[in-house]
Amino acid sequence: MRSQQLEARVLHLVEQVLAGSRVEDDRVECKGVWPTDHRKAARQIAGLANAAAGEAILWIVGLDEDSSRLVESGSVEPSSWWGQVFKVFAGVAPEPRWLHVPVAEHGSVTAVLFDTSRAPYVVTTDGRGGVHREIPWRTSGSTRSAHRSEILRAVVGEAQVPQIEPISGHCRITHEALKHDGSMKAELSINLKVEAYVEASQSVTLPEHRWDLRVRVGGHKLPLEGEIQGPREYLGRGEGFLERISGGRYGPIGSIVAIPGSGLTVAGSERITMQLHSRFMCDDPDLLATIQRAQRLHVEADFPIALSGRGARFSQSLRRASRSAMDGGRPLDVDIRIGEFTHDGTEHPETYYGTYRSNVAGYQKPEPGEDPRALLDK
């Protein structure tokens, strides 16, 4: 769920409560203030998350449903509060996402959206009665211990989520001075190719319009777009070979079908290729400096499953690779790279040919030894 969608949903729920309606259910919890009993809070969150069947759950802090009003939630730092609650979980905990939501003239609330894709969640207890751990379950507005059948449903549901294993990856980031609307602008380009292996126990569909693809470097998150190609096969030999890609004009190959504009259908285990990119005007010195000194960047992707609250996740760490300033013994005309990253940090086999665009209108070729980005200051 995007931030705008989350904010719109929270505002709608707040409006309902202020109008006297009740909105709490098995996915939504309203809190006037941050709970000080961290063990009880962890149990409530775990109960909601375990019963959510993979769907996200929402806490709205600063909203009192009983009195139908907004209240001052106090000076609690959410991340510090969560650090105390997290300690109560035995191992894995739902992952929180925070959003401060102003509510017109009434004040503001804090929305906490919890990802529940790793259920079931276990919490520690106070040890009374010799019980030290519990799997809570939320039902009818109260929290109790889960029944065996409920735990089984949670485990089986999670087992149906495809697993995506990174095999290889290469990311090239360039920064170039271009003439745009009569003035020099800086364009940042990210080009990424990832090979991954997908495993699924049953057929699922991953709708393309719900994909969330991104690169994280330092404290920056950069959105990506592109396509995913299914399995390939090659017919014939030499230069005249025919390449077939699953889902293309030659039909499906294997157990994964990728249809551009629609999504990915996974019915088994196969290898896929992600071709991702991003291009935008950038004059943020902090972002550029972060990329130039970064030794790692992280590729992340969320693939929600159709007709389900669950989703497949992909995460890969790429290390900065060495780069050659020569191509076949000839110096590069212009080297506009500011980052080259690979799966294991080694030199990528794909040769960089530089930028040969001195004959293109609007392109200013730098002097020998001059950084092309320096053209922005001219």
N, C-alpha and C positions, 0 to 999 in steps of 0.2 A: 504494500500500500504506500503510495507516494505521500509526501508531507501535506500537500494540498488536500488530498482525499481524506487523510487522517484528521486534519483540522476541520474540514467540512463536517465530518461525521461527529466529532466532539461537539462542535457548535450546535448541531442538530439535537444531540442528546441533552446538552445544557439547556437549550430552549424548552425542551419537553419538561425537564425537571422544574425549571422556573415557572412553568405554566401549571404545575401541580401534578404532572404525570410521574409514574415510576418507570425507570428504564433498566434497573438491574435485572440481569438474567444469567444464564450459564456462560456468557461471554463478556459481560460488562459488570464492573464493580465501581461504586462511587464512594469516595472517602472524603470526609470533611477536612481531616488533617492527616499528616503522615503517621501511621501507627507506630507507637513506641515499643510495643511488644513484638520484637522482631521474629520470634519463633512462631507466634500466631500468624503474623503476616506471611511468613514463608509457607506455612501450612495452607493458608487460603489461596495463595498464588499457585501452589502445586496442585491443589484440588481443582481449581479452574482449568489449569493447563492440561491435566490428565484427562479431564472430561471433554476437552475442546475438540477432540478428533482431528488434531493437526491445525485447526484454525487459530488465528491470533486472538488473544484475549486483551481486554482493555481495562485499565484502571484510570479513573478520573479523580485526581486529588484536588481538593478545594471546592468540592460540590457536595452539599448535604442534601440527600434525597428526602430525608424525613421532614426537614423544615422548608424544602423547596427554595433554597437560596445558596448563593456563593458565600464561602467563609474564608477567612485568612488562614492559610495552611501552615503558617509559621515560617521561621527562618531556616528550615532544614535544607541542607544540600542534598539533592536527590542521589547523587553518586555515592556520597558517604553513607546515606541511609541504606542504599542497595548493598553496599559492602557488608553491612551488618546482617542484612537478611540473607545474603548469599551464603554466609558461613553456616546457616542452618541446613542448607541442602547437602545431601550426601552425594557428592560428585557433581553431576550435571545439573544446571539450573536453567530455567527459561531465559532467553536473552532479551533484555529490555531495550526499548527505544524511547527516548524522551522528547517531548514537544511542549513548549510553553505556548498556551493558547489564550490570547486576550479576548475578552467577551464584552465588546462594546463598552457601555458605561458602567457595567456591573463589576468589573475587575478582571481576574484571569484565573485559569486553572492549569494544572500540569497533567498532560496525558502521558501515560506509560503503556506502550503497546508491547506485549510480550510474545515472542516467537515460541511456539510450542511444538516445533517439528521433531524434538528429540525426546518426546514422552516415551515411557512413563518417568515421572520425577519422584525422587525419594527424599524425605526430610528426616532429620534426626529428632528424637524426642527427649524428654527430660529423664527417661530411663525408668519411670514408675512402672511397676508390674513386670519388670524384666524386659520390657519392650524398648529397643533403642532406635528403631527405624520404622517408618510408616510410609505407605503410598496413599496420600489423601485423594478424595474424590468429591467434587462439588455436585450436589443435586438438590433441587427445590429450595435454593437459597441457603443451604447449610453445607458444612464440610464434614465428611466422615471418612473412615477407612474404606479403600476400594475393595470390591468383591473380586473373586478370581476371574469371572467372566469379563468384567470391565478391564482388568489388567490385560487379559488375553486380547481383547479387541484393540487396545492401544498398541500392543507389541506387534500384532499382525498388520495393523494399519501402517506402522512405521516401516515394516519389512517390505511393503509394496512400493516404497519410494525408490526410484532408480539411484544407483550409486555412480558417481562420475569421478574417474581416476585420471589425473593429469599424466601425460606421457612425455610431451615435449612442448616447448613454447618459445616464441621469439617476439620481442617488442622493440620497435624502433620509433623514437620520438625526435622530431625535427622542429626547428624554429627558424622561420624565414621572413625576410623583409620583402614585402610586396607593395606595389602601388595600388591603393584602393580609394576610389572617390577623390582622386587628385592629391592624396597624401599617402605617406608611407605608413603601412601598418605591419604588425607582426602576427604571423599566422603560426599556430602550434598544431602539429599533426601527430597523431598517434596511430600506428599501424601494428596490429597484433595478429599473430597466427598461433593457434593452440591445437595440439592433437590430444585427444582424450579417449578413454575407454569407458563405455557406458554399460552397466549391468542392471538388468531388470528381471524380476520374477514373474511379472504379468504385464499385459499391454496397458500403457498409459499414453495420454496426449499432453504435450507441453505447448500451450498456445503462445505464438510468437509475441502478440501484443502485451503479454504479461511478463515477458522476460525483463530482468533487471541486470544489465551488464555494466561493469565498471572497473576502473583501475584505481588503486589507492597508492599514493606515493607521499611519504611524510604524513602530514595532516590533511592532505588534499584528496578529494574523491572526484574522479573525472568520469562522466558517463560515456558509454560506448554504444555503438550500433553496428550492425553487420549481418552476416548470415552464418548458418551452420549447415554443413554438408554431411550427408550420411555416408555409408560405406561406398567404396569405389571398386571397380574391377576394370582390368585392361584386356582388350582383345587384340590379338595380332602382335607383331614385333616391329622394332625400328621406328622410323619417323612416321610411318603410316598407321600407328596403332590407334585404336578407338577407345576412349575413356568413357566409362559409364559411371554416373553418380546417382546414388539412390534418390528417387523422387524426381529426377529430371525427366527429359523427354523419352528416355528409354525405360521408364517405370522403376518400381522398387527393386532394391537389391538387399538381400539379407533381412534382418529383423528390425532395421531402423529406416524410417522414411522421413526425409526433410522436404517440406513443401514451402518454398519462399512465400512470405506473406501470410501463411497459415500457422505453421508450427512444426513440431517434431513429434512423430509417433514412434514410441519405443516399445517393442514387443519381445526383446531379448537382449543379447549382449553383442555389441559391435563397437567399432572404432568410428569416431566422428572428427571433423575438422571445423574449428571456429575461425572465421575470418572477420576480425573486428577492427573498427577504426573510429576516430573522432578527429574533427578539424574545426578550429575556431580561432577567432582573433584574440590574441592574448598579449597584454602588456603588464601583467602582474609580476613584478620582480621577485616576489617571495616564491611564487610557484616555479618560475624558471630556475632560481637558485636551488630550490629543493630538488628538482629533477636533476640538475647538473651534479649535485653532490651525493645524490641517493645511491646507495649500494644495492638496494633491493626495491622492487615494486611488487604489488600484489594484485593479481587478477581475481575478481570475484564475480559470480553469476548466480542468480536465483531463477529457477524455472518452476513456477507454480503448476500444479497438475490440474487438468480440467476436471470439474465435478468433484473437487476435493479441496480441503483446506490445507493439504500438505504440499510440499514442493521439493524438488531436487536442488541440491546446492553444489557449486563448484568453487574451489579455491586453489590457487597456485601461486607460489612465490618464485619470482624471477630475479636472478642476480645480474649485476652489471657485468657486461662482457667487454673484453678488449676489442679494439677496432683498428683496422688498417687504414692508413692515410694514402695508400697506393692501390691502384687497380691495374694489374697486368704490367707493372713497371711504369705506368703513366700517372703523374700526380693528378689528384682530383681537381676539377675546375673550382667547385665550391662544395665544401663539406658543411652541411647545415644541421648535422646530428647533435643533439645535446644529451641523448641517452640511448644506449643499446643494451638490451637485457635478454638473457636466455635462461632456459630451465636450469642449467648447471653452471652458468657463468663462463662457459667456454666460447671461443670464437664461433660465430654462426656461419655455416657454409654458404649462406646467401651473400654474394659479393655486393658491396655498396659502390655504385658507379658515380656518386656525386650528383650535382645538379648542373646540367648544361642547358641554360636557358637565356644566354646573353642576347639571343636574337628575338626574344619575346618582348613585345611592347610592354613597358611598365616595369621591366625587371632591370635593376641596376647591378651590374657586375662589380664586385669589390676589387680593390687594388690587391696586388700580391701580398699575402700575409695579413690582410685586413679581415676582421671578423664580419661576416655579412650582416649580423645583427646590429653592427655599428651604423649601418645605413639609416636606422630609425632615428638617429640623432641629427641627421643631415637635412 
